[in-house]
Amino acid sequence: MGCLFAMANVWVTAGRSTIYYSLDGTVTAMDRRLEKHPGLDDVYLISINSRAWIQIDKGLFDQLHIGSQLTKERWSKQIEVEGQSSRLEYSSDLVGMVRALPLICAILIGYGFFVAKQSAFQQ
């Protein structure tokens, strides 16, 4: 179960890159929400065409302002902001998570086997 939660967290973190999204419209709202370590783990949100908020990476957030025109194809690493093309990258958070995920899952699975074995041994 822990591995599933970890994989879900990786997917959500990858989504912040906006690589998976198709974007076309005007930034109508922006918000930076401070977290436990301001400046390090803040949450960056935008609304396009007054629709639902989407969480994005800081690098993209810093390029935007209310009124920015965005154009991006789904699954593309290229985004146009005000007609200027930029390359999107996955965040260092995601890269670290992807590297750590196999180890975390191996530890969780190993611990599960250990607990199951101990439980069976005691009966």
Jmol script that loads the backbone (N, CA, C; Angstrom):
load data "model"
ATOM      1  N   MET A   1       0.818  -1.188   0.000  1.00  0.00           N
ATOM      2  CA  MET A   1       0.000   0.000   0.000  1.00  0.00           C
ATOM      3  C   MET A   1       0.869   1.262   0.000  1.00  0.00           C
ATOM      4  N   GLY A   2       1.960   1.222   0.785  1.00  0.00           N
ATOM      5  CA  GLY A   2       2.866   2.363   0.838  1.00  0.00           C
ATOM      6  C   GLY A   2       3.483   2.679  -0.516  1.00  0.00           C
ATOM      7  N   CYS A   3       3.792   1.622  -1.295  1.00  0.00           N
ATOM      8  CA  CYS A   3       4.357   1.830  -2.638  1.00  0.00           C
ATOM      9  C   CYS A   3       3.352   2.521  -3.546  1.00  0.00           C
ATOM     10  N   LEU A   4       2.079   2.165  -3.418  1.00  0.00           N
ATOM     11  CA  LEU A   4       1.048   2.802  -4.242  1.00  0.00           C
ATOM     12  C   LEU A   4       0.936   4.290  -3.927  1.00  0.00           C
ATOM     13  N   PHE A   5       0.982   4.624  -2.641  1.00  0.00           N
ATOM     14  CA  PHE A   5       0.937   6.035  -2.259  1.00  0.00           C
ATOM     15  C   PHE A   5       2.168   6.775  -2.782  1.00  0.00           C
ATOM     16  N   ALA A   6       3.326   6.149  -2.710  1.00  0.00           N
ATOM     17  CA  ALA A   6       4.554   6.766  -3.207  1.00  0.00           C
ATOM     18  C   ALA A   6       4.472   7.000  -4.714  1.00  0.00           C
ATOM     19  N   MET A   7       3.944   6.010  -5.454  1.00  0.00           N
ATOM     20  CA  MET A   7       3.806   6.173  -6.905  1.00  0.00           C
ATOM     21  C   MET A   7       2.796   7.268  -7.243  1.00  0.00           C
ATOM     22  N   ALA A   8       1.718   7.343  -6.477  1.00  0.00           N
ATOM     23  CA  ALA A   8       0.728   8.405  -6.704  1.00  0.00           C
ATOM     24  C   ALA A   8       1.358   9.772  -6.473  1.00  0.00           C
ATOM     25  N   ASN A   9       2.195   9.878  -5.459  1.00  0.00           N
ATOM     26  CA  ASN A   9       2.871  11.137  -5.176  1.00  0.00           C
ATOM     27  C   ASN A   9       3.831  11.516  -6.306  1.00  0.00           C
ATOM     28  N   VAL A  10       4.491  10.529  -6.887  1.00  0.00           N
ATOM     29  CA  VAL A  10       5.375  10.788  -8.035  1.00  0.00           C
ATOM     30  C   VAL A  10       4.554  11.342  -9.193  1.00  0.00           C
ATOM     31  N   TRP A  11       3.387  10.764  -9.445  1.00  0.00           N
ATOM     32  CA  TRP A  11       2.535  11.220 -10.557  1.00  0.00           C
ATOM     33  C   TRP A  11       2.081  12.662 -10.335  1.00  0.00           C
ATOM     34  N   VAL A  12       1.674  12.983  -9.122  1.00  0.00           N
ATOM     35  CA  VAL A  12       1.230  14.345  -8.814  1.00  0.00           C
ATOM     36  C   VAL A  12       2.390  15.320  -8.977  1.00  0.00           C
ATOM     37  N   THR A  13       3.563  14.943  -8.496  1.00  0.00           N
ATOM     38  CA  THR A  13       4.740  15.807  -8.615  1.00  0.00           C
ATOM     39  C   THR A  13       5.120  16.012 -10.078  1.00  0.00           C
ATOM     40  N   ALA A  14       5.023  14.966 -10.885  1.00  0.00           N
ATOM     41  CA  ALA A  14       5.316  15.089 -12.319  1.00  0.00           C
ATOM     42  C   ALA A  14       4.330  16.035 -12.987  1.00  0.00           C
ATOM     43  N   GLY A  15       3.104  16.028 -12.534  1.00  0.00           N
ATOM     44  CA  GLY A  15       2.084  16.912 -13.113  1.00  0.00           C
ATOM     45  C   GLY A  15       2.408  18.381 -12.962  1.00  0.00           C
ATOM     46  N   ARG A  16       3.162  18.744 -11.915  1.00  0.00           N
ATOM     47  CA  ARG A  16       3.516  20.151 -11.715  1.00  0.00           C
ATOM     48  C   ARG A  16       4.359  20.706 -12.851  1.00  0.00           C
ATOM     49  N   SER A  17       5.018  19.842 -13.598  1.00  0.00           N
ATOM     50  CA  SER A  17       5.829  20.296 -14.728  1.00  0.00           C
ATOM     51  C   SER A  17       4.940  20.812 -15.858  1.00  0.00           C
ATOM     52  N   THR A  18       3.694  20.461 -15.852  1.00  0.00           N
ATOM     53  CA  THR A  18       2.667  20.737 -16.876  1.00  0.00           C
ATOM     54  C   THR A  18       2.943  20.016 -18.202  1.00  0.00           C
ATOM     55  N   ILE A  19       3.931  19.148 -18.243  1.00  0.00           N
ATOM     56  CA  ILE A  19       4.240  18.424 -19.480  1.00  0.00           C
ATOM     57  C   ILE A  19       3.034  17.613 -19.946  1.00  0.00           C
ATOM     58  N   TYR A  20       2.266  17.084 -19.011  1.00  0.00           N
ATOM     59  CA  TYR A  20       1.119  16.244 -19.368  1.00  0.00           C
ATOM     60  C   TYR A  20      -0.094  17.044 -19.830  1.00  0.00           C
ATOM     61  N   TYR A  21      -0.088  18.356 -19.589  1.00  0.00           N
ATOM     62  CA  TYR A  21      -1.261  19.182 -19.853  1.00  0.00           C
ATOM     63  C   TYR A  21      -1.236  19.816 -21.235  1.00  0.00           C
ATOM     64  N   SER A  22      -2.421  20.073 -21.739  1.00  0.00           N
ATOM     65  CA  SER A  22      -2.611  20.957 -22.876  1.00  0.00           C
ATOM     66  C   SER A  22      -3.050  22.291 -22.283  1.00  0.00           C
ATOM     67  N   LEU A  23      -2.349  23.352 -22.616  1.00  0.00           N
ATOM     68  CA  LEU A  23      -2.677  24.669 -22.074  1.00  0.00           C
ATOM     69  C   LEU A  23      -2.897  25.643 -23.221  1.00  0.00           C
ATOM     70  N   ASP A  24      -3.957  26.402 -23.132  1.00  0.00           N
ATOM     71  CA  ASP A  24      -4.234  27.413 -24.150  1.00  0.00           C
ATOM     72  C   ASP A  24      -5.157  28.445 -23.529  1.00  0.00           C
ATOM     73  N   GLY A  25      -4.612  29.605 -23.256  1.00  0.00           N
ATOM     74  CA  GLY A  25      -5.453  30.643 -22.677  1.00  0.00           C
ATOM     75  C   GLY A  25      -4.649  31.688 -21.943  1.00  0.00           C
ATOM     76  N   THR A  26      -5.375  32.417 -21.117  1.00  0.00           N
ATOM     77  CA  THR A  26      -4.813  33.542 -20.382  1.00  0.00           C
ATOM     78  C   THR A  26      -4.757  33.219 -18.900  1.00  0.00           C
ATOM     79  N   VAL A  27      -3.625  33.526 -18.283  1.00  0.00           N
ATOM     80  CA  VAL A  27      -3.507  33.361 -16.832  1.00  0.00           C
ATOM     81  C   VAL A  27      -4.393  34.425 -16.188  1.00  0.00           C
ATOM     82  N   THR A  28      -5.401  33.968 -15.443  1.00  0.00           N
ATOM     83  CA  THR A  28      -6.346  34.901 -14.823  1.00  0.00           C
ATOM     84  C   THR A  28      -6.133  35.045 -13.319  1.00  0.00           C
ATOM     85  N   ALA A  29      -5.364  34.138 -12.718  1.00  0.00           N
ATOM     86  CA  ALA A  29      -5.063  34.246 -11.290  1.00  0.00           C
ATOM     87  C   ALA A  29      -3.785  33.465 -10.994  1.00  0.00           C
ATOM     88  N   MET A  30      -3.064  33.938  -9.996  1.00  0.00           N
ATOM     89  CA  MET A  30      -1.827  33.283  -9.551  1.00  0.00           C
ATOM     90  C   MET A  30      -1.780  33.335  -8.034  1.00  0.00           C
ATOM     91  N   ASP A  31      -1.227  32.285  -7.437  1.00  0.00           N
ATOM     92  CA  ASP A  31      -1.111  32.261  -5.984  1.00  0.00           C
ATOM     93  C   ASP A  31       0.113  31.443  -5.589  1.00  0.00           C
ATOM     94  N   ARG A  32       0.855  31.973  -4.643  1.00  0.00           N
ATOM     95  CA  ARG A  32       1.989  31.252  -4.049  1.00  0.00           C
ATOM     96  C   ARG A  32       1.621  30.993  -2.597  1.00  0.00           C
ATOM     97  N   ARG A  33       1.563  29.732  -2.226  1.00  0.00           N
ATOM     98  CA  ARG A  33       1.203  29.377  -0.857  1.00  0.00           C
ATOM     99  C   ARG A  33       2.448  28.886  -0.130  1.00  0.00           C
ATOM    100  N   LEU A  34       2.750  29.548   0.959  1.00  0.00           N
ATOM    101  CA  LEU A  34       3.944  29.223   1.724  1.00  0.00           C
ATOM    102  C   LEU A  34       3.741  27.931   2.494  1.00  0.00           C
ATOM    103  N   GLU A  35       4.767  27.126   2.498  1.00  0.00           N
ATOM    104  CA  GLU A  35       4.737  25.857   3.206  1.00  0.00           C
ATOM    105  C   GLU A  35       5.659  25.937   4.413  1.00  0.00           C
ATOM    106  N   LYS A  36       6.018  24.797   4.941  1.00  0.00           N
ATOM    107  CA  LYS A  36       6.823  24.712   6.165  1.00  0.00           C
ATOM    108  C   LYS A  36       8.158  25.446   6.041  1.00  0.00           C
ATOM    109  N   HIS A  37       8.792  25.361   4.865  1.00  0.00           N
ATOM    110  CA  HIS A  37      10.088  26.007   4.628  1.00  0.00           C
ATOM    111  C   HIS A  37       9.918  27.028   3.492  1.00  0.00           C
ATOM    112  N   PRO A  38       9.465  28.247   3.806  1.00  0.00           N
ATOM    113  CA  PRO A  38       9.212  29.247   2.759  1.00  0.00           C
ATOM    114  C   PRO A  38      10.395  29.409   1.814  1.00  0.00           C
ATOM    115  N   GLY A  39      10.080  29.428   0.532  1.00  0.00           N
ATOM    116  CA  GLY A  39      11.099  29.562  -0.489  1.00  0.00           C
ATOM    117  C   GLY A  39      11.655  28.241  -0.971  1.00  0.00           C
ATOM    118  N   LEU A  40      11.436  27.172  -0.211  1.00  0.00           N
ATOM    119  CA  LEU A  40      11.964  25.860  -0.590  1.00  0.00           C
ATOM    120  C   LEU A  40      10.872  24.895  -1.041  1.00  0.00           C
ATOM    121  N   ASP A  41       9.741  24.903  -0.355  1.00  0.00           N
ATOM    122  CA  ASP A  41       8.698  23.932  -0.677  1.00  0.00           C
ATOM    123  C   ASP A  41       7.336  24.586  -0.886  1.00  0.00           C
ATOM    124  N   ASP A  42       7.347  25.835  -1.361  1.00  0.00           N
ATOM    125  CA  ASP A  42       6.097  26.551  -1.580  1.00  0.00           C
ATOM    126  C   ASP A  42       5.281  25.885  -2.681  1.00  0.00           C
ATOM    127  N   VAL A  43       4.003  26.177  -2.682  1.00  0.00           N
ATOM    128  CA  VAL A  43       3.081  25.656  -3.690  1.00  0.00           C
ATOM    129  C   VAL A  43       2.730  26.810  -4.624  1.00  0.00           C
ATOM    130  N   TYR A  44       2.849  26.572  -5.929  1.00  0.00           N
ATOM    131  CA  TYR A  44       2.588  27.600  -6.936  1.00  0.00           C
ATOM    132  C   TYR A  44       1.372  27.191  -7.752  1.00  0.00           C
ATOM    133  N   LEU A  45       0.370  28.070  -7.776  1.00  0.00           N
ATOM    134  CA  LEU A  45      -0.898  27.769  -8.440  1.00  0.00           C
ATOM    135  C   LEU A  45      -1.226  28.848  -9.461  1.00  0.00           C
ATOM    136  N   ILE A  46      -1.835  28.415 -10.564  1.00  0.00           N
ATOM    137  CA  ILE A  46      -2.364  29.372 -11.539  1.00  0.00           C
ATOM    138  C   ILE A  46      -3.752  28.915 -11.966  1.00  0.00           C
ATOM    139  N   SER A  47      -4.512  29.870 -12.454  1.00  0.00           N
ATOM    140  CA  SER A  47      -5.795  29.582 -13.083  1.00  0.00           C
ATOM    141  C   SER A  47      -5.729  30.141 -14.492  1.00  0.00           C
ATOM    142  N   ILE A  48      -6.167  29.344 -15.444  1.00  0.00           N
ATOM    143  CA  ILE A  48      -6.176  29.764 -16.841  1.00  0.00           C
ATOM    144  C   ILE A  48      -7.628  29.916 -17.273  1.00  0.00           C
ATOM    145  N   ASN A  49      -7.937  31.081 -17.820  1.00  0.00           N
ATOM    146  CA  ASN A  49      -9.304  31.392 -18.255  1.00  0.00           C
ATOM    147  C   ASN A  49     -10.310  31.221 -17.122  1.00  0.00           C
ATOM    148  N   SER A  50      -9.901  31.567 -15.904  1.00  0.00           N
ATOM    149  CA  SER A  50     -10.758  31.501 -14.709  1.00  0.00           C
ATOM    150  C   SER A  50     -11.292  30.108 -14.424  1.00  0.00           C
ATOM    151  N   ARG A  51     -10.564  29.097 -14.827  1.00  0.00           N
ATOM    152  CA  ARG A  51     -10.949  27.716 -14.529  1.00  0.00           C
ATOM    153  C   ARG A  51     -10.270  27.280 -13.235  1.00  0.00           C
ATOM    154  N   ALA A  52     -10.313  25.996 -12.961  1.00  0.00           N
ATOM    155  CA  ALA A  52      -9.755  25.447 -11.727  1.00  0.00           C
ATOM    156  C   ALA A  52      -8.265  25.775 -11.611  1.00  0.00           C
ATOM    157  N   TRP A  53      -7.797  25.814 -10.368  1.00  0.00           N
ATOM    158  CA  TRP A  53      -6.384  26.034 -10.096  1.00  0.00           C
ATOM    159  C   TRP A  53      -5.595  24.803 -10.522  1.00  0.00           C
ATOM    160  N   ILE A  54      -4.405  25.026 -11.072  1.00  0.00           N
ATOM    161  CA  ILE A  54      -3.478  23.924 -11.320  1.00  0.00           C
ATOM    162  C   ILE A  54      -2.149  24.267 -10.645  1.00  0.00           C
ATOM    163  N   GLN A  55      -1.518  23.254 -10.086  1.00  0.00           N
ATOM    164  CA  GLN A  55      -0.231  23.445  -9.423  1.00  0.00           C
ATOM    165  C   GLN A  55       0.867  23.299 -10.460  1.00  0.00           C
ATOM    166  N   ILE A  56       1.813  24.238 -10.431  1.00  0.00           N
ATOM    167  CA  ILE A  56       2.915  24.223 -11.393  1.00  0.00           C
ATOM    168  C   ILE A  56       4.240  24.371 -10.652  1.00  0.00           C
ATOM    169  N   ASP A  57       5.322  24.141 -11.360  1.00  0.00           N
ATOM    170  CA  ASP A  57       6.661  24.311 -10.797  1.00  0.00           C
ATOM    171  C   ASP A  57       7.018  25.795 -10.708  1.00  0.00           C
ATOM    172  N   LYS A  58       7.915  26.106  -9.789  1.00  0.00           N
ATOM    173  CA  LYS A  58       8.349  27.479  -9.562  1.00  0.00           C
ATOM    174  C   LYS A  58       8.942  28.115 -10.822  1.00  0.00           C
ATOM    175  N   GLY A  59       9.725  27.344 -11.586  1.00  0.00           N
ATOM    176  CA  GLY A  59      10.353  27.895 -12.787  1.00  0.00           C
ATOM    177  C   GLY A  59       9.352  28.466 -13.769  1.00  0.00           C
ATOM    178  N   LEU A  60       8.249  27.773 -13.976  1.00  0.00           N
ATOM    179  CA  LEU A  60       7.214  28.281 -14.874  1.00  0.00           C
ATOM    180  C   LEU A  60       6.473  29.437 -14.215  1.00  0.00           C
ATOM    181  N   PHE A  61       6.159  29.308 -12.939  1.00  0.00           N
ATOM    182  CA  PHE A  61       5.448  30.357 -12.207  1.00  0.00           C
ATOM    183  C   PHE A  61       6.183  31.690 -12.339  1.00  0.00           C
ATOM    184  N   ASP A  62       7.507  31.645 -12.219  1.00  0.00           N
ATOM    185  CA  ASP A  62       8.322  32.863 -12.283  1.00  0.00           C
ATOM    186  C   ASP A  62       8.278  33.535 -13.651  1.00  0.00           C
ATOM    187  N   GLN A  63       7.905  32.801 -14.696  1.00  0.00           N
ATOM    188  CA  GLN A  63       7.830  33.371 -16.045  1.00  0.00           C
ATOM    189  C   GLN A  63       6.495  34.048 -16.312  1.00  0.00           C
ATOM    190  N   LEU A  64       5.524  33.848 -15.419  1.00  0.00           N
ATOM    191  CA  LEU A  64       4.155  34.272 -15.686  1.00  0.00           C
ATOM    192  C   LEU A  64       3.746  35.514 -14.910  1.00  0.00           C
ATOM    193  N   HIS A  65       2.700  36.130 -15.395  1.00  0.00           N
ATOM    194  CA  HIS A  65       2.013  37.204 -14.682  1.00  0.00           C
ATOM    195  C   HIS A  65       0.544  37.116 -15.072  1.00  0.00           C
ATOM    196  N   ILE A  66      -0.308  37.748 -14.303  1.00  0.00           N
ATOM    197  CA  ILE A  66      -1.725  37.742 -14.667  1.00  0.00           C
ATOM    198  C   ILE A  66      -1.846  38.441 -16.016  1.00  0.00           C
ATOM    199  N   GLY A  67      -2.494  37.759 -16.945  1.00  0.00           N
ATOM    200  CA  GLY A  67      -2.625  38.263 -18.310  1.00  0.00           C
ATOM    201  C   GLY A  67      -1.715  37.552 -19.300  1.00  0.00           C
ATOM    202  N   SER A  68      -0.772  36.742 -18.798  1.00  0.00           N
ATOM    203  CA  SER A  68       0.117  35.984 -19.696  1.00  0.00           C
ATOM    204  C   SER A  68      -0.703  35.064 -20.581  1.00  0.00           C
ATOM    205  N   GLN A  69      -0.325  35.010 -21.853  1.00  0.00           N
ATOM    206  CA  GLN A  69      -0.948  34.097 -22.811  1.00  0.00           C
ATOM    207  C   GLN A  69      -0.101  32.836 -22.892  1.00  0.00           C
ATOM    208  N   LEU A  70      -0.733  31.680 -22.669  1.00  0.00           N
ATOM    209  CA  LEU A  70      -0.033  30.395 -22.703  1.00  0.00           C
ATOM    210  C   LEU A  70      -0.556  29.545 -23.838  1.00  0.00           C
ATOM    211  N   THR A  71       0.355  28.813 -24.470  1.00  0.00           N
ATOM    212  CA  THR A  71      -0.013  27.819 -25.472  1.00  0.00           C
ATOM    213  C   THR A  71       0.931  26.642 -25.305  1.00  0.00           C
ATOM    214  N   LYS A  72       0.339  25.435 -25.180  1.00  0.00           N
ATOM    215  CA  LYS A  72       1.150  24.234 -25.033  1.00  0.00           C
ATOM    216  C   LYS A  72       0.344  23.014 -25.419  1.00  0.00           C
ATOM    217  N   GLU A  73       0.966  22.132 -26.189  1.00  0.00           N
ATOM    218  CA  GLU A  73       0.335  20.861 -26.554  1.00  0.00           C
ATOM    219  C   GLU A  73       0.534  19.847 -25.442  1.00  0.00           C
ATOM    220  N   ARG A  74      -0.437  18.958 -25.276  1.00  0.00           N
ATOM    221  CA  ARG A  74      -0.334  17.892 -24.279  1.00  0.00           C
ATOM    222  C   ARG A  74       0.911  17.041 -24.568  1.00  0.00           C
ATOM    223  N   TRP A  75       1.641  16.668 -23.541  1.00  0.00           N
ATOM    224  CA  TRP A  75       2.852  15.840 -23.557  1.00  0.00           C
ATOM    225  C   TRP A  75       4.060  16.529 -24.193  1.00  0.00           C
ATOM    226  N   SER A  76       3.940  17.790 -24.525  1.00  0.00           N
ATOM    227  CA  SER A  76       5.066  18.526 -25.094  1.00  0.00           C
ATOM    228  C   SER A  76       5.889  19.159 -23.982  1.00  0.00           C
ATOM    229  N   LYS A  77       7.194  19.244 -24.198  1.00  0.00           N
ATOM    230  CA  LYS A  77       8.064  19.943 -23.256  1.00  0.00           C
ATOM    231  C   LYS A  77       8.285  21.393 -23.676  1.00  0.00           C
ATOM    232  N   GLN A  78       7.589  21.834 -24.705  1.00  0.00           N
ATOM    233  CA  GLN A  78       7.686  23.214 -25.167  1.00  0.00           C
ATOM    234  C   GLN A  78       6.411  23.964 -24.773  1.00  0.00           C
ATOM    235  N   ILE A  79       6.581  25.159 -24.227  1.00  0.00           N
ATOM    236  CA  ILE A  79       5.449  26.011 -23.892  1.00  0.00           C
ATOM    237  C   ILE A  79       5.732  27.402 -24.441  1.00  0.00           C
ATOM    238  N   GLU A  80       4.696  28.045 -24.912  1.00  0.00           N
ATOM    239  CA  GLU A  80       4.828  29.430 -25.363  1.00  0.00           C
ATOM    240  C   GLU A  80       4.159  30.333 -24.348  1.00  0.00           C
ATOM    241  N   VAL A  81       4.932  31.296 -23.849  1.00  0.00           N
ATOM    242  CA  VAL A  81       4.431  32.301 -22.923  1.00  0.00           C
ATOM    243  C   VAL A  81       4.611  33.638 -23.613  1.00  0.00           C
ATOM    244  N   GLU A  82       3.502  34.281 -23.922  1.00  0.00           N
ATOM    245  CA  GLU A  82       3.552  35.569 -24.625  1.00  0.00           C
ATOM    246  C   GLU A  82       4.309  35.448 -25.946  1.00  0.00           C
ATOM    247  N   GLY A  83       4.155  34.307 -26.622  1.00  0.00           N
ATOM    248  CA  GLY A  83       4.795  34.089 -27.907  1.00  0.00           C
ATOM    249  C   GLY A  83       6.248  33.639 -27.832  1.00  0.00           C
ATOM    250  N   GLN A  84       6.821  33.605 -26.634  1.00  0.00           N
ATOM    251  CA  GLN A  84       8.208  33.172 -26.445  1.00  0.00           C
ATOM    252  C   GLN A  84       8.222  31.707 -26.021  1.00  0.00           C
ATOM    253  N   SER A  85       8.974  30.892 -26.747  1.00  0.00           N
ATOM    254  CA  SER A  85       9.035  29.462 -26.463  1.00  0.00           C
ATOM    255  C   SER A  85      10.010  29.173 -25.330  1.00  0.00           C
ATOM    256  N   SER A  86       9.592  28.282 -24.446  1.00  0.00           N
ATOM    257  CA  SER A  86      10.425  27.828 -23.323  1.00  0.00           C
ATOM    258  C   SER A  86      10.375  26.319 -23.258  1.00  0.00           C
ATOM    259  N   ARG A  87      11.412  25.727 -22.721  1.00  0.00           N
ATOM    260  CA  ARG A  87      11.452  24.279 -22.539  1.00  0.00           C
ATOM    261  C   ARG A  87      11.104  23.951 -21.093  1.00  0.00           C
ATOM    262  N   LEU A  88      10.178  23.026 -20.911  1.00  0.00           N
ATOM    263  CA  LEU A  88       9.793  22.559 -19.592  1.00  0.00           C
ATOM    264  C   LEU A  88      10.648  21.360 -19.207  1.00  0.00           C
ATOM    265  N   GLU A  89      10.978  21.268 -17.951  1.00  0.00           N
ATOM    266  CA  GLU A  89      11.749  20.140 -17.432  1.00  0.00           C
ATOM    267  C   GLU A  89      11.041  19.604 -16.200  1.00  0.00           C
ATOM    268  N   TYR A  90      11.321  18.350 -15.879  1.00  0.00           N
ATOM    269  CA  TYR A  90      10.822  17.802 -14.632  1.00  0.00           C
ATOM    270  C   TYR A  90      11.626  18.401 -13.481  1.00  0.00           C
ATOM    271  N   SER A  91      10.965  18.610 -12.353  1.00  0.00           N
ATOM    272  CA  SER A  91      11.617  19.245 -11.211  1.00  0.00           C
ATOM    273  C   SER A  91      12.631  18.307 -10.552  1.00  0.00           C
ATOM    274  N   SER A  92      13.529  18.908  -9.802  1.00  0.00           N
ATOM    275  CA  SER A  92      14.499  18.106  -9.053  1.00  0.00           C
ATOM    276  C   SER A  92      13.785  17.267  -7.993  1.00  0.00           C
ATOM    277  N   ASP A  93      12.636  17.754  -7.495  1.00  0.00           N
ATOM    278  CA  ASP A  93      11.825  16.950  -6.560  1.00  0.00           C
ATOM    279  C   ASP A  93      11.445  15.621  -7.203  1.00  0.00           C
ATOM    280  N   LEU A  94      10.969  15.693  -8.442  1.00  0.00           N
ATOM    281  CA  LEU A  94      10.535  14.482  -9.136  1.00  0.00           C
ATOM    282  C   LEU A  94      11.717  13.553  -9.399  1.00  0.00           C
ATOM    283  N   VAL A  95      12.819  14.095  -9.855  1.00  0.00           N
ATOM    284  CA  VAL A  95      13.998  13.277 -10.147  1.00  0.00           C
ATOM    285  C   VAL A  95      14.442  12.531  -8.881  1.00  0.00           C
ATOM    286  N   GLY A  96      14.460  13.227  -7.759  1.00  0.00           N
ATOM    287  CA  GLY A  96      14.825  12.592  -6.495  1.00  0.00           C
ATOM    288  C   GLY A  96      13.849  11.505  -6.086  1.00  0.00           C
ATOM    289  N   MET A  97      12.551  11.774  -6.286  1.00  0.00           N
ATOM    290  CA  MET A  97      11.535  10.779  -5.939  1.00  0.00           C
ATOM    291  C   MET A  97      11.670   9.528  -6.792  1.00  0.00           C
ATOM    292  N   VAL A  98      11.892   9.712  -8.074  1.00  0.00           N
ATOM    293  CA  VAL A  98      12.009   8.567  -8.984  1.00  0.00           C
ATOM    294  C   VAL A  98      13.236   7.729  -8.623  1.00  0.00           C
ATOM    295  N   ARG A  99      14.298   8.391  -8.232  1.00  0.00           N
ATOM    296  CA  ARG A  99      15.503   7.647  -7.824  1.00  0.00           C
ATOM    297  C   ARG A  99      15.281   6.889  -6.516  1.00  0.00           C
ATOM    298  N   ALA A 100      14.527   7.488  -5.595  1.00  0.00           N
ATOM    299  CA  ALA A 100      14.332   6.880  -4.272  1.00  0.00           C
ATOM    300  C   ALA A 100      13.218   5.839  -4.252  1.00  0.00           C
ATOM    301  N   LEU A 101      12.279   5.919  -5.192  1.00  0.00           N
ATOM    302  CA  LEU A 101      11.102   5.045  -5.154  1.00  0.00           C
ATOM    303  C   LEU A 101      11.434   3.553  -5.118  1.00  0.00           C
ATOM    304  N   PRO A 102      12.325   3.042  -5.968  1.00  0.00           N
ATOM    305  CA  PRO A 102      12.621   1.602  -5.893  1.00  0.00           C
ATOM    306  C   PRO A 102      13.172   1.178  -4.526  1.00  0.00           C
ATOM    307  N   LEU A 103      14.030   1.998  -3.944  1.00  0.00           N
ATOM    308  CA  LEU A 103      14.585   1.675  -2.628  1.00  0.00           C
ATOM    309  C   LEU A 103      13.489   1.688  -1.561  1.00  0.00           C
ATOM    310  N   ILE A 104      12.645   2.690  -1.590  1.00  0.00           N
ATOM    311  CA  ILE A 104      11.552   2.777  -0.615  1.00  0.00           C
ATOM    312  C   ILE A 104      10.636   1.566  -0.728  1.00  0.00           C
ATOM    313  N   CYS A 105      10.262   1.226  -1.957  1.00  0.00           N
ATOM    314  CA  CYS A 105       9.384   0.066  -2.156  1.00  0.00           C
ATOM    315  C   CYS A 105      10.062  -1.232  -1.712  1.00  0.00           C
ATOM    316  N   ALA A 106      11.344  -1.381  -1.995  1.00  0.00           N
ATOM    317  CA  ALA A 106      12.066  -2.588  -1.570  1.00  0.00           C
ATOM    318  C   ALA A 106      12.085  -2.685  -0.042  1.00  0.00           C
ATOM    319  N   ILE A 107      12.312  -1.569   0.625  1.00  0.00           N
ATOM    320  CA  ILE A 107      12.314  -1.568   2.091  1.00  0.00           C
ATOM    321  C   ILE A 107      10.932  -1.931   2.629  1.00  0.00           C
ATOM    322  N   LEU A 108       9.891  -1.328   2.056  1.00  0.00           N
ATOM    323  CA  LEU A 108       8.523  -1.617   2.521  1.00  0.00           C
ATOM    324  C   LEU A 108       8.146  -3.078   2.282  1.00  0.00           C
ATOM    325  N   ILE A 109       8.489  -3.596   1.125  1.00  0.00           N
ATOM    326  CA  ILE A 109       8.166  -4.999   0.815  1.00  0.00           C
ATOM    327  C   ILE A 109       8.972  -5.931   1.725  1.00  0.00           C
ATOM    328  N   GLY A 110      10.259  -5.638   1.897  1.00  0.00           N
ATOM    329  CA  GLY A 110      11.096  -6.442   2.785  1.00  0.00           C
ATOM    330  C   GLY A 110      10.572  -6.431   4.212  1.00  0.00           C
ATOM    331  N   TYR A 111      10.159  -5.273   4.685  1.00  0.00           N
ATOM    332  CA  TYR A 111       9.600  -5.171   6.030  1.00  0.00           C
ATOM    333  C   TYR A 111       8.310  -5.979   6.144  1.00  0.00           C
ATOM    334  N   GLY A 112       7.483  -5.921   5.091  1.00  0.00           N
ATOM    335  CA  GLY A 112       6.242  -6.704   5.078  1.00  0.00           C
ATOM    336  C   GLY A 112       6.517  -8.194   5.179  1.00  0.00           C
ATOM    337  N   PHE A 113       7.505  -8.676   4.432  1.00  0.00           N
ATOM    338  CA  PHE A 113       7.881 -10.092   4.513  1.00  0.00           C
ATOM    339  C   PHE A 113       8.418 -10.447   5.900  1.00  0.00           C
ATOM    340  N   PHE A 114       9.228  -9.557   6.462  1.00  0.00           N
ATOM    341  CA  PHE A 114       9.783  -9.785   7.787  1.00  0.00           C
ATOM    342  C   PHE A 114       8.674  -9.897   8.838  1.00  0.00           C
ATOM    343  N   VAL A 115       7.717  -8.972   8.806  1.00  0.00           N
ATOM    344  CA  VAL A 115       6.607  -8.988   9.767  1.00  0.00           C
ATOM    345  C   VAL A 115       5.763 -10.246   9.569  1.00  0.00           C
ATOM    346  N   ALA A 116       5.491 -10.607   8.320  1.00  0.00           N
ATOM    347  CA  ALA A 116       4.690 -11.808   8.048  1.00  0.00           C
ATOM    348  C   ALA A 116       5.403 -13.050   8.561  1.00  0.00           C
ATOM    349  N   LYS A 117       6.704 -13.121   8.348  1.00  0.00           N
ATOM    350  CA  LYS A 117       7.488 -14.269   8.787  1.00  0.00           C
ATOM    351  C   LYS A 117       7.513 -14.350  10.321  1.00  0.00           C
ATOM    352  N   GLN A 118       7.706 -13.213  10.972  1.00  0.00           N
ATOM    353  CA  GLN A 118       7.716 -13.179  12.438  1.00  0.00           C
ATOM    354  C   GLN A 118       6.358 -13.592  13.000  1.00  0.00           C
ATOM    355  N   SER A 119       5.317 -13.129  12.362  1.00  0.00           N
ATOM    356  CA  SER A 119       3.954 -13.460  12.807  1.00  0.00           C
ATOM    357  C   SER A 119       3.701 -14.952  12.663  1.00  0.00           C
ATOM    358  N   ALA A 120       4.126 -15.535  11.546  1.00  0.00           N
ATOM    359  CA  ALA A 120       3.933 -16.968  11.301  1.00  0.00           C
ATOM    360  C   ALA A 120       4.784 -17.792  12.276  1.00  0.00           C
ATOM    361  N   PHE A 121       5.980 -17.305  12.582  1.00  0.00           N
ATOM    362  CA  PHE A 121       6.895 -18.018  13.466  1.00  0.00           C
ATOM    363  C   PHE A 121       6.346 -18.074  14.901  1.00  0.00           C
ATOM    364  N   GLN A 122       5.668 -16.996  15.323  1.00  0.00           N
ATOM    365  CA  GLN A 122       5.157 -16.939  16.683  1.00  0.00           C
ATOM    366  C   GLN A 122       3.908 -17.797  16.890  1.00  0.00           C
ATOM    367  N   GLN A 123       3.271 -18.219  15.847  1.00  0.00           N
ATOM    368  CA  GLN A 123       2.032 -19.006  16.000  1.00  0.00           C
ATOM    369  C   GLN A 123       2.283 -20.443  16.131  1.00  0.00           C
TER     370      GLN A 123
END
end "model"
wireframe off; spacefill off
backbone 0.3
color backbone group
